[in-house]
Amino acid sequence: WSPDGTKLASGSGSPFGGHQLFIWDAQTGQKILELKGHAATVQSVVWSPDGTKLASASSDKVKIWNAVTGELILTLKGHSDYVRSVAWSPDGTK
C-alpha cells in the first residue's frame, strides 16, 4: 500500500516474460501504471516513505522507480543470487 493508502503496488512473473510491476487505484481497482524493466519474476515491491518512489527486487537486480510517472530511476546491480526482499530506511533516503 502507498503511504497515503490510495494505491497498491504489485509485482508479477510469468514464464512467458511478464515481469512487471503494477500500480492500482485502491478504491476503484483500476490499473494506474504498468512498469516494465525486470528480466525475472518480481519478488518484492515497496513504497518509499514519502510515496514518490517504488523499490522492486527480482533475481536479476533491484530497481528504483518514480511511483508517479513509472520512470525507471536507478538499477542496482551486483547481487550474485536472488533478491527476495527490499526495504527503505525510515527517512526514505536509503
Protein Blocks (a to p, Z undefined) as FASTA:
>chain_A
ZZkopaccdddddfeopacdddddfklopafbdcdhifbdcfbdcddfklpaccdddfkb
ccdddfknopafbdcehiabdcfbdcddfklpZZ
